[in-house]
Amino acid sequence: MTGPVTHPWRRFERDLTGRFTVRVRPSWFQLAKGAAAAILTWFVCLLIFPEQLPIFGAIAALIVMQDNVDQSLTRGIERVVGVFVGISVALGAGALFGPQSWLFIAAICVAMSVGWLLRMSPSSTNQIAITALLMIALGGIELDYGAERLIETAIGATIGVALNALVVAPVRTSSVNEAIIELTDHTSRVLLRIADALDAPRDRAWLADMLADARTLQAERGRVHDLLRQARESLRFNPRSRRYREGLAEDDELFQRLQRIVTQVIGMARALADLYDPELVTDPSVIGMVEEMRRAAHDLERLGHISSDLPGPVEPPALTQPYTIPQPHPEHWVLIGSLMEDLRRVRGRITGELD
């Protein structure tokens, strides 16, 4: 049975809108802070330079209002440096060539070359060219005008960074804990499926589905890694960081243990799918291994919920114990030995005996 067929136009529309939209709406509060920073910059700059519209300052305030304070500071520095170099390029081009109609083209070429020579980021290099064009188009090539626009940009960047840091600075730590719990639960379910494959005979389709499910843990682990990086960035230069750092450190420590367990579980699923034999379910040593896998899955799920702030009772540990096989199976010893070693490492990392 096949799923619903997506109309080509719908698919094209989805692909097109996906290039400029996001799945989750940005925080309205961040957008409001960006607008407030631009408005505040506008009036401050008008008090200092009443004869010019503070376009450079308002743009800088909007650009630096990023998802966290660290990114805001980076964008602010990029903006000020880009404007400084762009003004220098415009003044230099004007001094060399005068008010020519093709001065725009010369300014673009010189700006891009300077950015390349200075090893500046693409956004900073583009900023140089944009600033040079705005200088020529709006204010000509006067030194006083360029100095005023640089000061105006610095004011806008400073107001944007300060407002983002001082007015409920964004923190991105809550989603990390939720994602780690989801990864822990998913890994536990995959480990249970591996135990199920050793408890009753399974066909190739079932094994393929089990392996596909296990491989999705890689992408899920990568997502948690990205969320941790974003959380660390959100706490850098953040006045509210002290109250969140301890919790994030605990989540990071748990993830370091968990991602190694994920590696072992994926390896167990791959080995089982490659070397599976229905006769395994009758092997006495495998029967005992199934029980230990289920205990490990229980303790793994418990490990994630102990570290969280979720309400409700947490089940006691299943007290997973080392499991030994006195005599390996003559035909399936490679698979059984591989599963046993991976299970030993999983158990050790759940209990904290292994790093």
C-alpha positions as CSV (number, residue, x, y, z in Angstrom):
1,M,0.0,0.0,0.0
2,T,1.5,3.3,-1.0
3,G,1.1,6.7,0.6
4,P,-0.7,9.7,-0.8
5,V,0.7,11.2,-4.0
6,T,1.9,14.8,-3.6
7,H,0.9,17.0,-6.5
8,P,4.0,18.4,-8.3
9,W,2.9,22.0,-7.8
10,R,2.4,21.4,-4.1
11,R,5.9,19.9,-3.9
12,F,7.4,22.8,-5.8
13,E,5.5,25.3,-3.5
14,R,6.8,23.5,-0.4
15,D,10.4,23.5,-1.7
16,L,10.2,27.1,-2.7
17,T,8.7,28.4,0.6
18,G,11.1,26.2,2.5
19,R,14.0,28.4,1.3
20,F,12.8,31.5,3.1
21,T,10.6,30.1,5.9
22,V,11.4,28.1,9.1
23,R,9.5,25.3,10.8
24,V,9.2,27.2,14.1
25,R,8.4,30.9,14.2
26,P,11.1,33.1,15.7
27,S,10.5,34.6,19.1
28,W,8.2,37.6,18.8
29,F,10.0,39.1,21.7
30,Q,13.3,39.0,19.8
31,L,11.7,40.7,16.9
32,A,10.2,43.4,19.2
33,K,13.7,44.0,20.7
34,G,15.1,44.4,17.2
35,A,12.4,47.0,16.4
36,A,13.0,48.8,19.7
37,A,16.8,48.9,19.1
38,A,16.3,50.4,15.7
39,I,13.9,53.0,16.9
40,L,16.0,53.9,19.9
41,T,19.1,54.2,17.7
42,W,17.2,56.4,15.2
43,F,16.3,59.0,17.9
44,V,19.7,58.9,19.6
45,C,21.5,59.4,16.3
46,L,19.1,62.3,15.3
47,L,20.1,64.0,18.5
48,I,23.8,63.8,17.6
49,F,23.5,64.2,13.8
50,P,20.2,66.1,13.2
51,E,20.9,66.9,9.6
52,Q,21.1,63.3,8.4
53,L,18.7,60.4,8.5
54,P,20.4,57.7,10.7
55,I,19.9,54.8,8.1
56,F,23.3,53.3,8.9
57,G,22.6,53.1,12.6
58,A,19.1,51.7,12.3
59,I,20.4,49.0,9.9
60,A,23.2,48.1,12.4
61,A,20.7,47.8,15.3
62,L,18.5,45.4,13.3
63,I,21.3,43.3,12.0
64,V,23.0,42.7,15.4
65,M,19.7,41.5,17.1
66,Q,20.6,37.8,16.8
67,D,19.5,34.7,18.5
68,N,22.0,35.1,21.3
69,V,24.4,37.7,22.8
70,D,27.5,36.0,21.4
71,Q,26.1,36.2,17.8
72,S,25.0,39.8,18.4
73,L,28.5,40.8,19.5
74,T,30.0,39.0,16.4
75,R,27.6,40.7,14.0
76,G,28.2,44.1,15.7
77,I,31.9,43.8,15.2
78,E,31.5,42.6,11.6
79,R,29.1,45.6,10.9
80,V,31.4,48.2,12.4
81,V,34.6,46.8,10.7
82,G,32.8,46.4,7.4
83,V,31.4,50.0,7.5
84,F,34.9,51.3,8.4
85,V,36.6,49.6,5.6
86,G,33.7,50.4,3.2
87,I,33.9,54.1,4.0
88,S,37.7,53.9,3.5
89,V,37.2,52.3,0.1
90,A,34.6,54.9,-1.0
91,L,36.8,57.8,0.2
92,G,39.9,56.3,-1.5
93,A,38.0,55.6,-4.8
94,G,36.6,59.1,-4.8
95,A,40.0,60.7,-4.2
96,L,41.6,58.7,-7.0
97,F,38.9,58.8,-9.6
98,G,36.7,61.8,-8.6
99,P,32.9,61.9,-9.0
100,Q,32.7,59.6,-12.0
101,S,29.6,57.8,-13.2
102,W,31.4,54.5,-13.1
103,L,32.7,55.0,-9.5
104,F,30.1,52.5,-8.3
105,I,31.7,49.7,-10.3
106,A,35.2,50.7,-9.1
107,A,34.1,50.7,-5.5
108,I,32.5,47.3,-5.8
109,C,35.7,45.8,-7.3
110,V,38.0,47.5,-4.8
111,A,35.7,46.5,-1.8
112,M,35.6,42.8,-2.8
113,S,39.4,42.7,-3.3
114,V,40.1,44.3,0.0
115,G,37.8,41.8,1.8
116,W,39.6,39.0,0.1
117,L,43.1,40.3,0.9
118,L,42.1,40.8,4.6
119,R,40.6,37.3,4.7
120,M,37.3,38.6,5.9
121,S,34.2,36.5,6.1
122,P,31.8,36.7,3.1
123,S,29.2,38.7,5.1
124,S,31.9,41.2,6.1
125,T,33.2,41.5,2.5
126,N,29.7,42.1,1.2
127,Q,29.2,44.7,4.0
128,I,32.3,46.6,2.7
129,A,30.8,46.7,-0.8
130,I,27.3,47.7,0.4
131,T,28.8,50.5,2.6
132,A,30.9,51.8,-0.2
133,L,27.8,51.9,-2.5
134,L,25.7,53.6,0.1
135,M,28.4,56.2,0.8
136,I,28.7,57.1,-2.9
137,A,24.9,57.1,-3.4
138,L,23.8,59.0,-0.3
139,G,26.6,61.1,0.9
140,G,29.2,61.4,-1.7
141,I,32.8,61.0,-0.8
142,E,33.3,63.5,2.0
143,L,35.4,62.6,5.0
144,D,33.1,64.2,7.5
145,Y,30.1,62.3,6.2
146,G,32.0,59.0,6.4
147,A,33.1,59.7,10.0
148,E,29.5,60.5,11.0
149,R,28.2,57.3,9.4
150,L,30.9,55.2,11.2
151,I,29.9,56.7,14.6
152,E,26.2,56.2,13.8
153,T,26.9,52.5,13.0
154,A,28.8,52.0,16.2
155,I,25.9,53.5,18.1
156,G,23.4,51.2,16.5
157,A,25.6,48.1,17.0
158,T,26.2,49.0,20.7
159,I,22.5,49.6,21.4
160,G,21.5,46.4,19.6
161,V,24.0,44.3,21.6
162,A,23.2,46.0,24.9
163,L,19.5,45.6,24.4
164,N,19.8,41.9,23.5
165,A,22.0,41.3,26.6
166,L,20.2,43.3,29.2
167,V,16.5,42.7,28.3
168,V,15.8,39.0,28.9
169,A,18.8,37.7,27.0
170,P,17.9,34.6,25.1
171,V,18.7,31.2,26.6
172,R,18.5,28.0,24.6
173,T,19.0,25.3,27.2
174,S,15.5,23.8,27.8
175,S,15.3,22.1,24.4
176,V,18.6,20.3,25.1
177,N,17.3,18.4,28.0
178,E,14.2,17.4,26.1
179,A,16.2,16.2,23.1
180,I,18.5,14.2,25.3
181,I,15.6,12.4,27.0
182,E,14.1,11.7,23.5
183,L,17.4,10.2,22.3
184,T,17.7,8.2,25.5
185,D,14.2,6.8,25.1
186,H,14.7,6.0,21.4
187,T,18.0,4.2,22.1
188,S,16.3,2.2,24.8
189,R,13.6,1.2,22.4
190,V,16.1,0.1,19.8
191,L,17.9,-2.0,22.4
192,L,14.6,-3.7,23.2
193,R,14.0,-4.4,19.6
194,I,17.4,-6.1,19.4
195,A,16.4,-8.2,22.4
196,D,13.1,-9.0,20.7
197,A,15.0,-10.3,17.6
198,L,16.9,-12.7,19.9
199,D,13.7,-13.8,21.7
200,A,11.7,-15.0,18.7
201,P,12.5,-15.7,15.1
202,R,12.3,-12.6,12.8
203,D,12.2,-12.3,9.0
204,R,14.5,-10.1,6.9
205,A,11.9,-7.3,6.5
206,W,11.6,-7.0,10.3
207,L,15.4,-6.9,10.7
208,A,15.7,-4.3,8.0
209,D,13.2,-2.1,9.7
210,M,15.0,-2.6,13.0
211,L,18.3,-1.5,11.5
212,A,16.7,1.5,9.8
213,D,15.3,2.5,13.1
214,A,18.7,2.2,14.7
215,R,20.4,4.3,12.0
216,T,18.0,7.2,12.7
217,L,19.8,7.5,16.0
218,Q,22.7,9.0,14.2
219,A,20.7,12.0,12.9
220,E,19.1,12.4,16.3
221,R,22.4,12.4,18.0
222,G,23.6,15.1,15.6
223,R,20.6,17.2,16.4
224,V,21.4,17.0,20.1
225,H,25.0,18.0,19.4
226,D,23.8,21.1,17.5
227,L,21.4,22.0,20.3
228,L,24.2,21.8,22.8
229,R,26.4,24.1,20.7
230,Q,23.5,26.6,20.4
231,A,22.9,26.4,24.1
232,R,26.6,27.1,24.9
233,E,26.5,30.1,22.5
234,S,23.4,31.4,24.1
235,L,25.1,31.5,27.5
236,R,28.3,33.1,26.3
237,F,28.3,36.8,27.4
238,N,24.8,36.3,28.8
239,P,24.1,38.0,32.1
240,R,21.7,35.2,33.0
241,S,24.1,32.4,32.3
242,R,25.1,31.6,35.9
243,R,21.8,30.0,36.8
244,Y,21.8,27.8,33.7
245,R,25.4,26.6,33.4
246,E,25.2,23.9,36.0
247,G,22.2,22.3,34.4
248,L,23.8,22.5,30.9
249,A,27.0,20.9,32.2
250,E,25.0,18.0,33.6
251,D,23.2,17.6,30.2
252,D,26.5,17.7,28.4
253,E,28.0,15.0,30.7
254,L,25.0,12.8,30.1
255,F,25.2,13.3,26.4
256,Q,28.9,12.3,26.3
257,R,27.9,9.0,27.9
258,L,24.9,8.6,25.8
259,Q,26.5,9.2,22.4
260,R,28.9,6.3,23.0
261,I,26.0,4.1,24.0
262,V,24.3,5.1,20.7
263,T,27.4,4.0,18.8
264,Q,27.3,0.6,20.5
265,V,23.6,0.1,19.9
266,I,23.8,0.9,16.2
267,G,26.7,-1.5,16.0
268,M,24.6,-4.2,17.7
269,A,21.8,-3.7,15.3
270,R,24.1,-3.8,12.2
271,A,25.8,-7.0,13.4
272,L,22.5,-8.7,14.1
273,A,21.0,-7.7,10.7
274,D,24.1,-9.0,8.9
275,L,24.6,-12.3,10.8
276,Y,21.1,-13.2,12.0
277,D,20.0,-16.8,12.1
278,P,16.6,-17.8,13.5
279,E,18.2,-20.7,15.3
280,L,19.8,-18.1,17.7
281,V,16.6,-17.9,19.7
282,T,17.2,-21.5,20.9
283,D,20.7,-21.0,22.1
284,P,20.8,-21.0,26.0
285,S,23.4,-18.3,26.1
286,V,21.4,-16.1,23.9
287,I,18.3,-16.6,26.0
288,G,20.2,-15.2,29.0
289,M,21.5,-12.3,27.0
290,V,18.0,-11.3,26.0
291,E,17.1,-10.7,29.7
292,E,20.3,-8.7,30.2
293,M,19.5,-6.5,27.2
294,R,16.1,-5.8,28.5
295,R,17.5,-4.8,31.9
296,A,20.0,-2.6,30.1
297,A,17.2,-0.9,28.1
298,H,15.2,-0.3,31.3
299,D,18.2,1.2,33.1
300,L,19.1,3.3,30.1
301,E,15.6,4.8,29.9
302,R,15.8,5.4,33.7
303,L,19.1,7.2,33.3
304,G,17.6,9.8,31.0
305,H,14.7,10.5,33.3
306,I,16.7,10.7,36.5
307,S,18.7,13.6,34.9
308,S,15.6,15.4,33.8
309,D,13.2,17.6,35.8
310,L,10.2,15.7,34.5
311,P,7.5,15.1,37.2
312,G,6.5,11.6,38.3
313,P,8.2,8.6,39.9
314,V,11.3,7.0,38.4
315,E,11.3,3.2,38.3
316,P,14.1,1.6,40.3
317,P,17.1,0.2,38.3
318,A,17.0,-3.3,36.9
319,L,20.4,-3.9,38.4
320,T,22.1,-5.0,35.2
321,Q,24.9,-7.4,36.0
322,P,27.9,-8.6,33.9
323,Y,26.9,-11.6,31.8
324,T,29.3,-14.3,30.8
325,I,29.1,-17.3,28.4
326,P,31.0,-20.3,29.5
327,Q,31.2,-21.9,26.0
328,P,30.7,-20.0,22.8
329,H,28.4,-21.4,20.0
330,P,30.5,-23.1,17.3
331,E,28.6,-21.4,14.4
332,H,27.3,-18.1,15.9
333,W,30.2,-17.3,18.2
334,V,31.2,-14.2,16.2
335,L,27.8,-12.6,16.4
336,I,27.2,-13.6,20.0
337,G,30.7,-12.4,21.0
338,S,30.2,-9.1,19.3
339,L,26.8,-8.6,21.0
340,M,28.3,-9.5,24.3
341,E,31.1,-7.0,24.0
342,D,28.8,-4.2,23.0
343,L,26.4,-5.1,25.8
344,R,29.3,-5.0,28.2
345,R,30.2,-1.5,27.1
346,V,26.6,-0.3,27.2
347,R,26.2,-1.6,30.7
348,G,29.5,0.0,31.8
349,R,28.5,3.4,30.5
350,I,25.0,3.2,32.0
351,T,26.5,2.5,35.4
352,G,29.4,4.9,35.0
353,E,32.1,2.2,35.2
354,L,33.3,3.1,31.7
355,D,34.1,6.6,30.4
